[in-house]
């Protein structure tokens, strides 16, 4: 069976969100993409108080200057499609009030007929945490833990009861319920985050930086699952942030998923061999507009399937 392929939805400033999200979502489903995915970038600090990913001196890309809100984007996509799954890779979960996020995801899943995949991460931007005002950056792990617990409670049977640091539900009916249990997937790299994933999540959301590194990370995850007594498989959904060009990239310094469509497909094949269930191909940063995005999405999909991916 071929691996699932997902497509990153248009969220950046070269797109008209109201028109282009539904247009691209509808086209992607028709092309054959199995999933439609969003990411979250809440703001663009100017001047930056810290580097990209918290790395000193690393500039934020211009594409982050305007990124549409992810759940609004997914709702637009849900309205235009029938089959494709609707996922986040990732929502910076501690920027959200846990109860409200749980309720929004449940409503979207009910409305879409059970197509939501909830992908969470802790993020890295101090400015985003300050703007959101939920909890300080230093408490991000505890907030994510509570958010996962609140989601499970809200999505489960009534009456819902929960007592946490942020959320307190004495006893309540909370609906609508999801159409089915919503899978929770986590971005995780540190040992603590990997333990959280093994103990409390359904899947893992790595970013592609090379097939060899992905294989090593998966082995570590599998070893940790065995150590902690987990018997259910951990599904893997890989995000491939592409830098697509019209011509092949010929330099020795080529990064994974950099180059023309043929090179992108070569990287898809190499990463697919490691065993993820789905690869998200995010092409939006390489496209001029929605028409261009649809064209390159079709080209990459057709070449990938022709290559056996």
HUQUI-V880089 format. One line per field, one symbol per residue. burial: I if it has 24 or more other ideal C-beta (glycine too) atoms within 12 Angstrom, else O. Layout:
BEGIN
burial: ???
END
This chain:
BEGIN
burial: OOIIIIIIIIIIOIIOIOOIIIIIIIIIIOIOIIIIIIIIIIIIOOOIOOOOOOOOOOOIOOIIOOIIIIIOIIIIIIOIIOIIIIIIIIIIIIIIOIIOIIIIIIIIIOIIOIIIIIIIIIIIIOIIIOOIOIIOIOOIIIIIIIIIIIIIIIIOOOOIOIOIOIIOIOOOOIOOIIOOOIIIIIIIIOOOIIOIIIIIIIIIIIIIOOIOOIIOIIOIIIOIIOOOOOOOOIIIIIIIIIIIIOOOIOOOOOOIIIIIIOIIIIIIIIIIOIIIIIIIIIIIIIIOOIOIIIIIIIIIIOIIOOIOI
END
